[in-house]
Amino acid sequence: MTDDTSTGAHRRTPLSRRGFLGLSALGVGVGLSSTAWGPWPGAAVGAPVDAGTLHFVVLTDTHANEEEGARLENLRRVFAAVEAEQPQFVLHCGDITDYGDDAGFTAYRDTIPRGLWDRLRHVPGNHEIRWDTSARERFQRWFGPTSYSFDAGGVHFLALDPTQALQEPGLFGDDLAALRDDLTAAAGIPSIMFLHYPLAGRNYYVNDTDELLRTIEPFPVRGIFAGHIHRYEVDSFNGLTQVASTTTRGGPFYQRVTERRSDQGRVLVVEAVTLGATDADAPTVDLLAEIPLDAPPGGTVPIRGSVRSHPGRIDLTAVAGAAAVTVEARVFPQSVFGAVDDGPWTALQARGSSWHGSLDAAALAPGPHRVQLRATDARGVRRHETTPVAVDGPARTRSAWELPVGGQLQGALAASGATVVAGSTSGRVVAVDIAGTSYRPRWTVDLGPVHRGAAFTTDGALVVLASADHRLTAVDARTGAVAWTSGFGKPVMSTPLVVSTGGGDRILVAAEDRLRCLDAAGRTLWEADVPVRTAGRAASDGERVYVGAGDGRGYAYDLHSGTRLWSFLTNTRPDRYRQLIYGPWDDWVEVLPGGAVLFSTVTDAIAVDPVTGAERWRVAGSHMFAPALMLADGGLLLTTEWGVVTIADPASGGVRWSAQAVPRVVNAGPVIDPETGTAWLVSVGGLLAAIDPAAGTVAIDRQLFTANTFSTPVVVGRQLIVAAQDGVLRGLAL
């Protein structure tokens, strides 16, 4: 359904990034399936469970895929065994399917006995959310809310969802306030959390884990169940016990959890169950962990630390309580993105009631960093804490101003003249005018959640914004007043493209599997199917439109009619899942000088003929997650996901030079300073690098923030404008 035009001044209430529901799932405004036994497990995932002594099951990472028959048979066997256990409920810690499509969810549900379905409680994993702009809505249609809570047997259970649309790792962000409210309302009863990513310790899958631990510190959170890492891992920290589980995808595995009562209070006994080779063989049962419900598992207390930065070192003082037998510290590995890190820690020395030591800071870029502290008691139970530290040092750029916007600033910034526009996942969109080394607010408007970049019309009069509330909205660039909206019926989460033609501007934007062409007045001129889905930005040479798709292909359409002209296959992976993830589904397509079209994937950058789609050249590397950039001297600047920058010849693909610039880059491509020719690149961890394309050199300038960024910056005048997931827009004087 299309809602092409509207001239009213629409002002929609900002939406939270995900929303946390401690309510019945029936309160969620999502459509119900017409299937015989409904899409949701149970009438309300947030309803209390009638339970006495607790007995439940935990499993994770089932990775259902309709093309993988053996995997589905394994799941049927596991769920039959789980049903025989007669648990009060089953917690699923995410990665239910390989890539969150309806066929995968259908295949998953068909492995579950009808009598068990009502007792399942799910959270999404990155595989449900990563590759699809409609993923969260699809999950909600099948399973209800992604964050919720329920009570059972005198225990409060919280389903947490730090997954991020179109991204691999997690972030709690705005949901921490709702989590705090939920725990407050639980009135002090023991709580158990379950989510996809394991937290703390060696796990760096969620960048604001430290904020989560501070949020739950006043409350009796006693345990965490998690998945993602495909192995068993047990850790006790900050008054709780975390149990991460192996993948049920890999075999007949699940966890049995039963309550035991003793003089010390209630304990949850967690056992790993492995089914026998056949149904006639007895399962193997191994004790994994015990989770005390009525008292913390160890005697350590919260750490209080202070840090002082000096040239080349950071001095620390920590107070950790009498139970601590060791206290250690390290600089937070900000470059680690959605992975584990087993880097070394520095032991602090006890001196009276406090601990002291220094960290080597010689290799740290100037700017904000975090120091991690951990105290360990005699039982091996730990306390984690982080504290900020600012490192001084010379830099070419200087922090000029900061503007808190809220939510997460996730999309590429857009600029026209002196005006810069940034959109937030909270729905707030701001425009600022850049002057000298300062800024002046121009306007603020609240729309639906914005996950990708905006685009100006060629005359600079309108700003076009895509949002997850199913709308494309154009606002007046001078005032922020809404000029028109176009409804898509599904989330619009790709960056719009504006193309100038003899008949006026054409606006091209995709919503999952639909590519739409509109004129500058918001009228739909044509629509075309994009196989499977797309989340990237289209490109056009004025005659054709090019877009990367989820079937592993790049496509060309006629700009004037939307007729599909050709496609080419970027990879020869054996199934639909791998064709998607190894294809150009999230590519910022580029038209190169000479007319070639550049499609990029996680394995190659591929230039093809614009008329036929025939391959001209390819450069190996995961180039999809950073837009390519044409240089004034005719070179093509390519950036890989792993932070390697390459200057290539756009005609032949020949490489001039290549160098490691930063540790990791995701969606935040380089931008040129036209006055100096410097290319500025921001890593996903906030590290700013200056690239000299002519000399082939790279220099780290500063650490900008301790948030992550997926936003390509802009240069306006003598300022570099940068956005990040902490919701702050920043100006740097060049």
C-alpha positions in Angstrom: 0.0 0.0 0.0 1.4 3.4 -1.0 0.6 6.7 0.8 2.2 8.9 -1.8 1.7 12.5 -0.6 0.8 14.4 2.4 1.3 18.1 3.0 0.4 18.1 6.7 3.0 18.9 9.3 3.4 15.4 10.6 5.1 15.3 14.0 5.3 11.7 15.2 6.3 10.7 18.8 9.9 9.5 18.9 10.0 5.7 19.1 12.4 3.8 21.3 15.1 1.7 19.6 13.4 -1.5 20.6 11.1 -1.0 23.6 11.1 -3.2 26.7 7.8 -4.8 27.6 7.1 -6.3 31.0 3.6 -6.8 29.7 1.6 -9.4 27.9 2.7 -9.9 24.4 -0.9 -9.2 23.4 -0.1 -5.5 24.0 2.2 -5.5 21.0 0.7 -4.1 17.9 1.8 -6.7 15.4 -0.3 -8.8 13.1 -1.3 -12.4 14.0 -0.8 -15.2 11.6 -3.8 -17.2 10.4 -2.1 -20.5 10.9 -3.9 -23.1 13.0 -1.9 -22.7 16.2 -0.8 -19.1 16.0 2.6 -17.4 15.6 3.3 -16.8 19.2 4.4 -19.3 21.8 1.7 -19.0 24.4 -1.0 -16.3 24.7 1.4 -13.9 26.3 5.2 -14.4 26.7 5.1 -11.9 29.5 2.4 -13.7 31.5 3.4 -15.3 34.9 4.2 -19.0 34.8 2.4 -21.1 37.3 5.3 -22.8 38.9 6.3 -24.2 42.2 9.8 -25.7 42.4 11.5 -24.5 39.2 12.3 -26.9 36.4 13.0 -25.4 32.9 15.2 -25.9 29.9 17.6 -23.6 28.1 18.8 -23.9 24.6 20.3 -21.7 21.9 21.6 -21.3 18.4 19.3 -23.7 16.7 20.0 -22.0 13.3 17.0 -23.6 11.6 17.3 -23.6 7.8 14.7 -25.1 5.5 17.5 -26.3 3.2 19.3 -28.2 5.9 17.3 -31.4 6.5 19.7 -33.1 8.9 19.8 -30.0 11.1 16.0 -30.0 11.3 15.9 -33.7 12.2 18.3 -32.9 15.0 16.0 -30.2 16.3 13.0 -32.5 16.2 14.8 -35.0 18.3 16.0 -32.4 20.8 12.5 -30.9 21.2 10.9 -34.3 21.6 13.4 -35.0 24.4 12.7 -31.5 25.9 8.9 -32.2 25.8 9.5 -35.5 27.7 11.2 -33.5 30.4 7.9 -31.7 31.0 9.6 -28.3 31.8 7.5 -25.4 33.0 9.0 -23.3 30.2 11.9 -23.2 27.7 14.2 -20.3 27.2 15.7 -19.9 23.7 18.8 -17.6 23.7 18.6 -16.6 20.0 19.9 -17.4 16.5 16.7 -19.4 16.1 17.3 -19.5 12.3 20.2 -18.8 9.9 18.9 -15.5 8.7 15.5 -14.7 10.1 13.2 -15.3 7.1 9.7 -16.7 7.3 10.7 -20.0 5.7 13.3 -20.5 8.4 10.9 -19.7 11.2 8.3 -22.0 9.6 10.9 -24.8 9.5 11.9 -24.1 13.1 8.3 -24.2 14.4 7.6 -27.4 12.5 10.2 -29.2 14.6 8.5 -28.3 17.9 5.7 -30.5 19.4 2.4 -28.7 19.7 2.3 -29.4 23.4 5.6 -27.7 23.9 5.1 -24.6 21.7 3.2 -22.6 24.4 6.0 -22.9 26.8 8.8 -21.4 24.7 10.2 -18.0 25.4 12.5 -16.5 22.7 15.0 -13.6 22.3 16.5 -12.7 19.0 20.1 -13.3 18.1 22.2 -11.5 15.5 21.1 -14.1 12.9 17.5 -13.0 13.3 18.3 -9.2 13.0 21.5 -8.9 11.0 20.5 -9.3 7.3 17.0 -7.9 7.1 15.4 -4.4 7.4 12.1 -6.0 8.5 13.8 -8.5 10.9 12.5 -7.1 14.2 9.0 -6.8 13.0 9.1 -10.4 11.6 10.4 -11.7 14.9 7.6 -9.9 16.7 5.0 -11.5 14.4 6.3 -14.9 15.2 7.3 -14.7 18.8 6.0 -11.4 20.4 8.2 -8.7 21.9 11.9 -8.9 21.8 12.4 -7.7 25.3 10.0 -8.6 28.1 9.8 -10.1 31.6 7.8 -12.7 33.4 7.7 -14.3 36.9 7.9 -18.0 37.8 8.5 -19.8 41.1 9.4 -16.6 42.9 12.0 -15.6 40.3 11.9 -12.7 37.9 13.0 -13.6 34.3 14.1 -10.9 31.9 14.4 -11.4 28.1 16.9 -8.9 26.9 17.5 -7.8 23.3 20.7 -5.8 22.6 20.7 -6.9 18.9 21.1 -4.0 16.4 19.4 -3.8 13.1 21.8 -4.6 10.2 24.7 -5.0 12.6 26.6 -8.0 14.1 27.3 -7.0 17.7 25.0 -5.7 20.4 24.2 -2.5 22.2 21.7 -1.9 25.1 21.5 1.8 24.6 18.1 3.4 25.5 16.8 0.1 26.8 18.8 0.4 30.0 16.3 2.9 31.5 13.4 0.5 30.9 15.4 -2.4 32.3 16.0 -0.4 35.5 12.3 0.4 35.8 11.4 -3.3 35.3 13.9 -4.4 38.0 12.6 -1.8 40.3 9.0 -3.0 39.8 10.2 -6.6 40.5 10.4 -5.5 44.2 13.7 -7.2 45.0 13.0 -10.8 44.1 15.9 -12.8 42.5 16.2 -12.2 38.8 17.5 -14.2 35.9 18.3 -12.6 32.5 18.6 -14.4 29.2 19.9 -12.9 26.0 21.9 -13.9 23.0 25.4 -12.5 23.7 27.5 -13.5 26.8 28.7 -10.5 28.7 31.9 -9.3 30.5 35.0 -11.4 31.0 36.6 -12.1 27.6 33.4 -11.3 25.8 33.3 -8.0 23.9 30.0 -8.5 21.9 28.1 -5.6 23.5 30.0 -2.3 23.6 28.0 -0.9 26.6 28.2 -4.0 28.9 29.8 -1.8 31.5 26.7 0.4 31.5 24.5 -2.7 31.9 26.5 -3.9 34.9 26.1 -0.5 36.5 22.4 -0.5 35.8 21.7 -3.9 37.5 24.2 -3.5 40.4 21.5 -2.4 42.9 19.3 -5.3 42.1 19.5 -9.1 42.9 20.3 -10.3 39.4 21.6 -13.7 40.1 22.1 -15.3 36.7 22.5 -14.9 32.9 21.9 -17.5 30.2 23.4 -16.7 26.8 24.4 -18.3 23.5 26.3 -17.0 20.5 29.7 -18.4 21.2 28.8 -22.1 20.4 30.5 -23.5 23.4 29.9 -23.9 27.1 31.4 -21.2 29.3 30.6 -20.4 32.9 31.7 -17.3 34.7 30.8 -15.7 38.0 31.0 -11.9 38.3 29.3 -8.9 39.9 27.0 -11.0 42.1 25.7 -13.3 39.3 26.6 -16.5 37.5 26.6 -16.5 33.7 26.2 -19.7 31.7 26.8 -19.6 27.9 25.8 -22.7 26.0 26.9 -24.7 23.1 24.9 -24.6 19.9 21.9 -26.9 19.4 22.7 -26.6 15.7 25.8 -28.7 16.2 24.1 -31.6 17.9 21.5 -32.9 20.4 22.4 -30.5 23.2 20.3 -28.5 25.7 20.5 -27.4 29.4 18.3 -28.8 32.1 17.8 -26.3 35.0 16.2 -27.5 38.3 15.8 -25.8 41.6 17.4 -27.2 44.8 16.6 -25.9 48.3 19.2 -26.1 51.1 20.1 -24.3 54.3 21.8 -21.7 52.2 18.6 -21.0 50.2 17.5 -21.8 46.7 20.0 -22.8 44.0 19.4 -23.4 40.3 21.4 -26.5 39.2 22.3 -26.2 35.5 23.2 -29.5 33.7 24.3 -30.1 30.1 22.3 -32.8 28.5 23.6 -34.6 25.4 21.3 -37.1 23.8 22.6 -40.5 22.9 23.6 -41.6 19.4 20.1 -43.1 19.1 16.9 -42.8 21.0 17.6 -46.1 22.6 20.9 -44.7 24.1 20.7 -42.9 27.4 21.7 -39.2 27.4 24.8 -37.9 29.0 24.2 -35.4 31.8 27.1 -33.2 33.1 26.9 -30.5 35.8 27.6 -27.1 34.3 27.0 -24.7 37.1 25.0 -23.8 40.2 23.3 -20.4 40.4 22.6 -19.2 44.0 19.3 -17.3 44.0 19.1 -16.0 47.5 22.7 -14.7 47.8 25.5 -13.5 45.5 28.0 -16.2 44.5 31.0 -14.5 46.0 32.3 -12.0 48.5 33.7 -9.3 46.4 32.2 -5.8 46.5 32.0 -3.1 43.8 35.3 -1.7 42.9 36.0 2.0 43.2 38.8 3.2 41.0 40.5 6.4 40.1 42.9 7.0 37.2 45.4 9.7 36.4 46.8 10.1 32.9 50.5 11.1 32.4 52.6 11.1 29.2 53.0 7.4 28.3 51.3 5.9 31.3 48.1 5.8 33.3 48.3 5.5 37.1 45.6 3.7 39.0 44.3 3.4 42.5 41.5 0.9 43.3 39.5 0.0 46.4 38.0 -3.5 46.1 37.0 -4.7 49.6 38.6 -7.2 51.9 37.6 -10.3 49.9 39.7 -9.4 46.9 42.9 -11.4 46.6 43.9 -9.9 43.2 43.1 -6.7 41.4 44.0 -6.2 37.8 43.6 -3.5 35.2 43.8 -3.0 31.4 42.9 -0.4 28.8 39.5 -1.4 27.4 40.2 -2.9 23.9 38.0 -0.5 22.0 39.2 -1.9 18.7 37.7 -5.3 19.5 34.3 -5.4 17.8 31.9 -8.2 18.4 34.5 -10.7 19.4 36.5 -12.1 22.4 39.8 -10.7 23.6 42.2 -12.5 25.9 44.8 -9.7 26.0 47.0 -9.4 29.1 45.9 -7.7 32.3 48.3 -5.8 34.7 48.3 -6.8 38.3 48.0 -4.0 40.8 49.8 -4.1 44.1 48.1 -4.0 47.5 49.1 -1.2 49.7 47.0 -1.1 52.9 43.3 -1.2 51.9 43.9 -0.1 48.3 45.6 -1.3 45.2 48.0 0.6 43.0 49.7 0.3 39.6 50.3 1.8 36.2 49.3 0.9 32.6 51.5 1.6 29.5 49.7 4.3 27.5 52.5 5.0 25.0 50.5 3.4 22.1 47.2 5.1 22.9 45.9 7.8 20.6 45.0 11.1 22.4 41.3 11.2 23.4 38.8 9.4 25.6 39.5 5.8 26.7 38.2 3.4 29.3 40.2 1.5 31.9 38.9 -1.9 33.0 39.3 -3.1 36.6 38.6 -6.6 37.9 38.9 -7.9 41.4 38.9 -11.6 42.1 38.2 -13.4 45.4 39.5 -16.7 46.7 36.7 -18.6 45.0 37.5 -17.1 41.6 34.4 -14.9 41.6 35.1 -11.5 40.0 33.9 -7.9 40.1 34.2 -5.8 36.9 34.2 -2.0 36.6 35.3 0.5 34.1 36.3 4.1 34.5 36.9 6.8 31.9 40.3 8.3 31.2 41.4 11.1 28.9 44.8 10.8 27.2 46.6 13.9 26.1 48.7 14.2 23.0 49.2 16.1 19.8 46.6 15.9 17.0 45.8 17.6 13.7 42.2 18.0 14.7 40.7 19.7 17.7 37.4 19.1 19.3 35.2 22.1 18.6 31.7 21.2 19.8 29.3 18.4 20.8 25.5 18.2 20.3 23.6 15.5 22.2 20.8 14.2 20.0 19.8 11.0 21.7 19.2 7.5 20.5 21.9 6.2 18.2 23.2 8.3 15.3 23.7 5.4 12.9 23.4 6.6 9.3 25.7 8.5 7.1 25.6 12.3 7.6 24.2 14.4 4.8 25.4 18.0 3.9 24.4 20.7 1.5 26.3 23.9 1.6 26.8 24.7 5.3 23.9 22.6 6.5 24.5 19.1 8.0 21.6 16.7 8.8 21.8 13.7 11.2 19.0 11.2 12.0 18.7 9.1 15.2 17.2 5.7 16.0 15.1 7.6 18.5 13.4 9.3 15.5 15.0 12.7 16.2 16.5 14.5 13.2 18.6 17.6 13.6 20.0 20.1 11.1 22.8 22.4 12.0 24.6 25.1 10.1 28.4 25.1 10.3 30.3 28.3 10.6 34.0 28.6 11.4 34.7 26.3 14.3 31.2 26.3 15.7 27.6 25.4 14.7 24.2 26.9 14.9 21.0 24.8 15.4 18.7 25.1 12.4 15.8 22.8 13.2 14.8 19.6 14.9 12.0 17.3 13.8 10.7 13.9 15.2 10.0 11.2 12.7 10.2 7.4 12.9 13.5 5.7 13.8 16.2 6.6 11.3 18.9 4.0 10.8 20.5 5.1 7.5 21.6 8.4 5.9 19.6 11.3 4.5 19.8 12.8 1.0 19.3 16.4 -0.2 17.6 17.2 -3.4 19.9 18.7 -6.0 18.7 22.2 -5.3 19.2 21.8 -1.5 15.6 22.6 -0.8 14.5 19.3 0.6 16.0 16.6 2.9 14.8 13.1 2.3 14.8 10.7 5.2 14.0 7.0 5.4 12.6 5.6 8.7 11.7 2.3 10.2 8.1 3.4 10.7 7.5 2.4 7.0 7.8 6.0 5.7 10.0 8.1 3.4 9.7 11.7 4.5 10.9 14.9 2.8 11.3 18.0 5.0 12.1 21.6 4.1 15.8 22.0 4.5 15.3 25.6 5.8 12.6 24.9 8.4 12.3 21.2 9.0 8.6 21.3 8.1 7.4 18.1 6.5 6.7 18.5 2.8 5.5 15.0 2.0 5.6 11.4 3.1 5.5 8.2 1.1 4.4 5.0 2.9 5.9 1.6 2.0 4.2 -0.8 4.3 7.5 -2.0 5.7 10.6 -0.4 7.3 12.5 1.9 5.0 16.1 1.4 6.1 18.3 2.1 3.1 20.0 5.5 2.3 18.0 7.3 -0.4 19.7 8.4 -3.7 18.8 11.6 -5.5 19.5 11.7 -9.3 19.1 14.8 -11.4 17.4 14.2 -14.8 16.0 16.3 -17.5 12.6 15.8 -16.0 13.7 16.9 -12.5 15.1 15.0 -9.5 14.4 11.3 -9.1 14.5 9.8 -5.6 15.4 6.1 -5.4 15.1 4.1 -2.2 14.5 0.5 -1.2 12.4 -1.0 1.5 13.4 -4.7 1.9 12.4 -6.2 -1.4 10.9 -3.1 -3.2 12.8 -0.4 -5.0 10.8 2.8 -5.5 11.4 5.8 -7.8 9.7 9.1 -6.8 9.8 12.6 -8.1 10.7 15.6 -5.9 7.0 16.1 -5.0 6.9 12.6 -3.5 4.8 11.0 -6.3 5.7 7.4 -7.0 6.8 6.9 -10.6 7.5 3.2 -10.5 8.3 0.3 -8.3 10.4 -2.8 -8.9 11.1 -6.0 -7.1 14.5 -6.6 -5.6 15.0 -10.3 -5.1 15.1 -11.4 -1.4 16.0 -7.9 0.1 18.4 -5.0 0.0 19.7 -2.6 2.6 22.3 -0.7 0.7 22.2 2.5 -1.3 21.4 2.4 -5.1 23.5 4.1 -7.7 22.5 5.6 -11.1 24.3 6.9 -14.2 21.2 8.8 -15.4 20.0 6.0 -17.6 20.1 3.0 -15.3 19.7 2.2 -11.6 21.9 -0.3 -9.9 21.3 -2.1 -6.6 22.7 -5.1 -4.7 20.3 -7.8 -3.7 20.0 -10.6 -1.2 20.1 -13.4 -3.7 23.8 -12.7 -4.2 23.3 -10.7 -7.4 23.7 -7.1 -8.6 20.8 -5.7 -10.6 20.3 -3.0 -13.2 16.9 -1.3 -13.8 15.9 1.3 -16.4 15.8 4.6 -14.5 12.7 5.8 -16.5 10.5 2.8 -16.3 11.9 0.4 -13.6 12.3 -2.4 -16.1 14.9 -4.9 -15.0 17.7 -5.0 -17.5 20.3 -7.5 -16.3 21.8 -9.1 -13.2 25.1 -10.8 -12.4 25.9 -13.3 -9.7 28.7 -12.1 -7.3 29.3 -15.5 -5.7 28.7 -19.2 -6.3 27.8 -20.1 -2.7 25.7 -23.3 -2.5 22.6 -22.1 -0.7 20.3 -19.1 -0.2 21.7 -18.2 3.2 25.3 -18.0 1.9 24.4 -16.3 -1.3 22.8 -13.6 0.9 25.6 -13.1 3.4 28.4 -13.2 0.7 26.4 -11.0 -1.7 26.0 -7.2 -2.1 22.8 -7.0 0.0 24.2 -4.0 2.0 26.4 -2.4 -0.6 26.7 1.3 -1.3 26.9 0.9 -5.1 29.0 3.3 -7.1 29.2 4.5 -10.7 32.8 4.9 -11.6 34.4 7.3 -14.2 34.2 5.6 -17.5 30.8 4.2 -16.6 31.7 0.9 -14.8 29.5 0.0 -11.8 31.1 -1.1 -8.6 29.4 -3.7 -6.5 31.1 -4.9 -3.3 30.7 -7.9 -1.1 32.5 -9.3 2.0 35.0 -11.0 -0.4 35.4 -8.7 -3.4 34.9 -5.3 -5.0 33.7 -6.0 -8.5 33.4 -3.6 -11.4 30.9 -4.5 -14.1 29.9 -3.1 -17.5 26.8 -0.8 -17.1 25.1 -2.1 -20.3 25.7 -5.8 -20.0 26.7 -6.5 -16.4 29.8 -8.3 -17.6 32.6 -8.3 -15.1 35.5 -5.9 -15.9 37.7 -6.4 -12.8 37.7 -7.3 -9.1 39.8 -6.5 -6.1 39.8 -9.0 -3.3 38.7 -7.9 0.2 35.6 -7.2 2.3 34.8 -3.8 0.7 31.0 -3.8 1.2 30.8 -2.1 4.5 32.6 1.2 3.6 31.5 3.3 0.6 34.2 3.7 -2.1 35.5 7.2 -2.7 36.7 8.8 -6.0 39.8 11.0 -5.6 40.7 14.2 -7.4 43.6 12.5 -9.2 41.3 9.8 -10.6 42.2 7.1 -8.1 39.6 5.0 -6.3 39.9 4.7 -2.5 38.6 1.4 -1.3 38.3 0.5 2.4 37.8 -3.0 3.7 35.9 -4.1 6.8 39.2 -4.8 8.4 40.5 -1.3 8.0 42.8 -1.8 5.0 42.7 1.1 2.5 43.7 0.7 -1.1 44.1 3.1 -4.0 43.0 1.4 -7.2 42.7 2.4 -10.9 38.9 2.6 -11.6 39.4 1.5 -15.2 41.5 -1.6 -14.5 41.4 -2.3 -10.8 45.1 -2.1 -10.7 46.4 -1.3 -7.1 48.6 1.7 -6.6 49.2 1.1 -2.9 47.6 -0.5 0.1 48.0 0.0 3.9 46.4 -0.8 7.2 44.7 2.3 8.4 42.5 1.4 11.4 41.5 -1.9 13.1 37.9 -2.2 11.8 35.4 -0.2 9.6 31.7 -0.8 9.3 29.5 1.5 7.1 31.5 4.6 8.1 33.4 5.3 4.9 36.2 7.9 4.3 35.6 11.5 3.4 37.9 14.0 1.6 39.0 17.3 2.9 39.0 19.3 -0.4 41.4 21.9 0.8 44.3 19.5 1.8 43.3 16.3 -0.1 43.4 14.3 3.2 41.0 11.4 3.5 39.6 11.1 7.0 38.5 7.7 8.2 36.8 6.7 11.4 37.0 3.2 12.7 34.0 1.4 14.2 35.7 1.9 17.6 36.0 5.7 17.2 39.7 5.9 16.1 40.3 8.7 13.6 42.9 8.2 10.8 44.3 10.7 8.3 45.1 9.2 5.0 47.4 10.9 2.4 46.4 9.3 -0.9 49.3 10.9 -2.8 52.0 9.8 -0.4 50.4 6.5 0.5 50.7 7.2 4.2 48.3 6.8 7.2 48.6 8.5 10.5 46.3 8.0 13.6 45.1 11.3 14.8 42.9 10.8 17.9 40.4 8.6 19.7 37.1 10.4 19.2 34.8 8.5 21.6 34.3 5.1 23.3 31.1 4.5 21.4 30.9 2.6 18.1 30.1 4.4 14.9 28.5 3.2 11.6 28.2 6.7 10.2 30.2 8.2 7.3 31.2 11.8 8.4 31.2 14.9 6.3 33.6 17.8 5.8 32.0 21.3 5.8 34.3 24.3 5.7 37.2 23.6 8.1 35.2 21.1 10.2 35.0 17.4 10.2 31.5 16.4 11.5 31.2 12.9 13.0 28.3 11.0 14.5 28.3 8.0 16.8 26.1 5.5 18.6 26.2 7.5 21.9 23.8 9.9 20.2 26.2 12.8 20.0 27.0 14.8 16.9 30.6 16.2 17.1 32.5 18.9 15.2 36.3 18.8 14.9 38.3 21.7 13.7 40.6 20.7 10.9 
